[in-house]
Amino acid sequence: MNKPEKRIRWLRVGIWAAAGLVLGMLTMHWWVGVFAMTVFGGARLIGELSRPVPKPATPPITPDMAAHYADSGLTASEINLFRETMDQAADQIHEFEAIADRVAKIKAIATNADLFDIMHAYFKAIVQTPKKLGAAGHFIYEQLPNLLSIAQKYEAITHHEVKTQDTYDVLTTAGNTLQGLADTIRGGYQEFVESDIDELEADLDLAQKQIKPRLEASTETVDRSVHLDPIKAAPLKSEETRKQHE
């Protein structure tokens, strides 16, 4: 998801600047008014620049996904909470991927652990079974945020102009921690989809039990030979036979 750009409310900057001008002109010196206008306007501008960027709105839900969530048994409030949660998770995954593209060591760790594919598969599996979000709580609320936080700090440290032995030690520890988190996420994903595998195996077992009697019946030897009793015909006299051919 694209993050919204910060909008500076210039009207407020203008109001503050005008207020500074009015207050300054009360001294009857124009230069004081200009100075106050600059100070007030600059202060408001700094406030606008430091204002937190508003959280992007969750995109509208499609009819297909709305039906999917409804079929999964989610209420309207649960759907909104689920979508906000997964929307934030998607942003975290994309930001981690962006950092990995910039930091070769992080990308190597993630690639060797198949972390990119696992995170996307994990995310997709949660969306497919939204009622099981609680079972993926460690991934959504702990592992993924920690993964991103470590990656962000790792990248920041790599930009230090002077690196000491302590710097390299902490980078090594961070790399090992990222590797450990990747392995933990893999294990969590396997556990999350294990129930689906168990359900499929149960369905296959039931289907095989249903098919087996039919297979046995179809392989039974069926005696399809026809037994005919010989027909005993009365012999024709030679004279009658000759007359029939005349």
N, C-alpha and C positions, 0 to 999 in steps of 0.2 A: 504494500500500500504506500502511495506517495504521501509524504508528510506535508501538511499545509504550511504555506509561508506565513511568517509573522507579519501582521498588518499594523503599521504605525498610524495611530489616530491623530492626524495632523491638526484636527480641529482643537483638540485638547492642548496641543503644543502652542497653537496660536493664542488660545485663551490665557494660558499661563504667561506667555510673552507680553500680551496686552496688559495683563494685571501688573507685571513688573514695570512696564513703561509708565502706567498710571501712578504707581507708588513712587517711582523715581522722580516723576515730574512734580510731585508734591514738594520737593526740595527747591523747586524753581530753577533747577539746573538741568539743561537738556541732556548733558553727557551722563548725568546720574540716571536719567530715565532710560537712555540707550543701554547703559551698563546693566541696570536692573532687568530690562527686557531680555538681554542676552543671557543673563544668569538664570532667570526664571524659565525662559524657553529651552535653554540647554538642559536644565534639570529635568524638565518634563520629557524631553527627547530621550535622555538617558533612561528615564523610567520606562518609556515605551519600548526601548531596545532590550531592556532587562526583563520585560514582562514575559512570563512563561508562554510558550507556544501552546495554543489550545489543542486539546486532544482531538485527533481526526475522528470524524463520525463514522460509525460502522456503515458500510455500503448497504443499500436496500437488499432485502432478501428476495431471492427468486422464487417463483411459484413452486418449482420442483423441490427446492430445499425446504420451503415452508411445509410442503406435504410430507417430506421425509422426516422432519422434526416432529410433526404432528403424529405421524404413524409410529414414531419412536416413543410416544407418550409424554412429550414435554409440554408444559403449559406455556402460555404466552410469556410470562415473566422468566421462566426457565430458558426459553429460547433466546430471549434478549441477553441474559447473563451468559449463556453458553457461547453465543456469537461474539460478545465482547471479550470473553476469555480467550477464545481461539483467535480472534483478530489480533490481540496483543501477542499471543504466542507466535503467530505468523510474522509479525514485525520483528520479534526477537530472533527468529530463525534467519530472516533475510539480513538483519544487521550482522549476525555472526558470520554469515556467508560473505558479506562485504568485507569484514575484517580479515577473514581468511584469504580473500583475494589480494589483500594488501600485505599480509604477513606470511612469508613462505613457510615458517616453522609451524604455524597454526594450520595452514592448509595441508601440510604434510601429515600432521597428526590426524586431522579430520579425514583425509583421503585414505590413509592406511586403516583407519577404523570403520570405513564406510559410513561415517557419521552423517554426511549430507543425505544419503539415500535413506538411512534409518530414521532421521528426524522427519523427513517428508512422509515416509511410510507410516510412522507413528501418528503424525498429524492427521493423515487421511483416515487411518483406522479409527481414531477418536471421533472424527466427523461422521463416519459411517455408523458408529454406535454411540451416540451422544449420552445415553443413559449410563455408560461406563466411564464417564469423565472422572468420577471419584477414584477409579482404579488407576488412572493415569495422573493422579494428583502430584506425585513426587516429580514426574517429568515436567508438568506444566508450571507448578508453583515453586519448585526448588531447583531441579537440575538444569533446566533451560535458562532461568535467570542467572544462576551461578556460572554456567558455561559462558554466557555473554559477558558477565561482569569480569571474569578472569581474562577473557580475550581482550576486552577493552583496556584493562590495566597492563596486560602484556604488551599490547601495541604502544601504549603511552611510554612504557619503560624502554622499549627498543629505540625510541626517538631521543633518549638522553645522549647528549654529546659525549659525556665522559662516563665510562662504565668501569666500575670496580669489580673485584672478585665477588663481592656481595651481590652486585647487580646480576652477574652471570649465575650465581647460585639461586637467586630468587626466580630468575627466568627458567632455570632447569626445573625447579620445584613446580612452577606454574605449568610448564609443559607436561610434567608427570601427572599433575592434577587433572589437566585437560584430557589426557589419555585415560585416566581412571574414570572420569565422568563419561567419556565416550563409551567405555566398556559397560558402565552401569546403565546407561541409556539403552544400549543394545539388549542387555538382559531384561530391562523393564519392558521393552517392546515385545520380546519373545514371550514373556509372561502374559502380556496384555492380549496377544493374539492366540495364546495357547487354548483358551476356551473355545475359540472359533474352530481350531483344529480338532479339539475333542468332539465338538458338535458334528463336524463333518465326518469324523471317524464313526460316530454313533449312527449317523444316517447311512453311511456306507455299509456298516455291519447289518443294520436292519434290512437294507435293500438286498444284500447278499442272501440273507435268510429267506427273503420273499422269493428270490430268483431260484434258489437251490431246488425246491420241490418241482418247479417247472422243468428245470434242466434234467432232473432225475426222470421225470415222466417222459420227457422227449427222447431220452436215451434208452428207454425200455425197448426190447426187441418185440416187434409186432409181427405175428405170423399172418402174412397177407396172402399165402398160397391158397388157391382154390381147389378143393377136392371135388372131383366130378365122378359120379358112378358111371361105369361103362354102360352105354346104351345097347341093349340087345335087340337087334333088328331081325325080323323073321326073314329067312332066305326066300328069294323069289325063284319060282320055277324057271327053268331054262326057256320054256315055251313062252311064258309071260314076258320074260325079259326081251326075247326076240321080237315079240309083237310091239313092245313099247318103243323099240328103236326103228320099227318099220314105218 
